[in-house]
Amino acid sequence: MRVREFRAADWPAVWAIVRDVVRAQETFVYDPEMSEDDARAVWIERPPGLTVVATEGDRVVGTAKMGPNRSGPGSHVSTASFMVAADARGRGAGTALCRFAIDWARAGGYAGMQFNAVAESNRPAVELYQRLGFRILGTVPRAFAHPALGRVGLHLMYLEF
């Protein structure tokens, strides 16, 4: 598994992943009807942020975006988001992307990393983040409308550096 900076030529593969994850409505709070242009505007970060891809050979199997969680007085805390292709899950792409984001944020002088809305039903992600040192600071009950499970909580998670 290799993680590298996003290139413009990666967009078709990244869009396929983003489209499928968003339309599944199981993990992200994005509009499932979002257009490709809207997805690109949301997913491709501008400096000081960064968008990366995870690859197996020549195939893009995952993507992440990272940057400051807020502007101004909150810009010392980073955030990141991760998506992995359905047929590539469970093979380490999410772990590689998350470790990359943490290392990037530490190297950039951020004080920590905050995840604002992790669906509590997304157990693989919650468990990964906890293995890497994140804590659940709180959960907004019934804040995420999961298509099969109904309304589930959204965790606020944090890793202090």
N, C-alpha and C positions, 0 to 999 in steps of 0.2 A: 504494500500500500504506500503510495507516494502522495504527498500533499504539496501543491504548488500554486502559485498565483494564477488567478483566472486570466485567460486570454480571450479576446473577442471571438476567436474561432470555437471556443468552448460553449458559446451561448446555446446553440441548438440542443446539446446534451444537458446543459444546466436547465434550460427551459422545460425539457421533458420531465426532469426530476421535480422541479418546482410545481409544474402544472399538475402532475400526478399526486404529489403530497397535498397540495392545497385542495384539489378537488375531492380527495378522500375525506377531508374535514375531520380527521382523527387527531391531529396534533397542532395545527397552526390556526390562528385566529384571522387569517387572511380571507377575503371574499373568494369563495370557490368559483365565481364567475370572472375573476380578474383576467384582464387581457394580457397578452404577451408583453405589450409595451409597458403596462402597469407593473407587471412582474419584474421586468428588467429594471425599471426605475427604482423599485423597492429593494431588489436583491443585489444589484451591482453598486458597491460602496465607492464613494469618492474619498480621497485622503481627508482626514487622517485614517479613515477606515480602510478595510481591505476585504476583497472577496477571493476565495481560493476554491480549488477543486481537489478531490481525492481521486486518484487514478489507479486502476489495475491494468498494467500494460498500457495500451493506448486508449482504454475506455474510461470515461468519466463516470464514477459510481457514486459520487457524493459531492456536496458543496457546502461552503460555510461563508458567512459574512460576519465581520467584526468591526467594532469601532467604539467610540464613546457612547455610554448609555444615555447621557443627556448632554446638553451644551452648558456653557457658562460654569457656574459653581459646582455642577455635577459631572463635569467632563473628566475628572480624575478617576472615574469608575467606568470600566469597559462593559460591553455586552457582546453577545455572539448568538448566531442562529445556525442551525445545522439541518441539512436534508440529505437523505441517502436513498438511492434507487431501491425500490421494493425488492428486486431480485438480488441485491447486494447486501442486504441487512444481515447482521450477525457475523460478518467477516472482518470487522475491525475498522471500517471506514469512519463510523461515528466517533470511535475512540481516537483515531488518528486526527480527525478534524478538531475535536475538542482539545486535545493536547496541544495541537498547533496553535489554536486560538489563545489558550492560557499562556503558552510560551511567548506568543506575539505580544500579548497585553503586558506581561511582566517586563519584557524587554523594552516596551514602550513607556514604562514608568507609571502605569496605572496602579491604583491602590487595591483594586480587586475587580471581580467580574460578577455582574448581576444578570440573572435571567428573570424577566418580568412576567412571563406567562407560560409556565410549563404545565401542560395538562396532566393532572394526577393519574389519569388512566394510561399515560405513556410511560409505563413501568420501565421498559428498557432504557429510556433516556434518563428518567429520574434515578435509576440505579447506577447508571454510568456516571452521572454528575456527582452523586454521593461518593462513589468510589474514588473520584478525582478530588474530593475534598469539599464540594459544595454542601451547604446546609439549607434546609427548607426554613425560611424565616416566617412564613405564613402562607395560608391558603385562602383564597377567595372562594367560598362555597358556591357550587352550582354556577360558576361563571363561564363555563365552556359547554356548548351544546354539541356533544358527541353524537354521531348519527346512529350508533347502535346502543350506547349506554345511557343516553339521555344527558342531563346536565351533571357535569362533574366539576370538581374544583380545579382552580389554576394556582399553582405554586409560585411564590416568589423565592428564588434561590440565589445564594450568594457565596462566593469564595473570596476571602480576604487574602491578599498577598503579604 
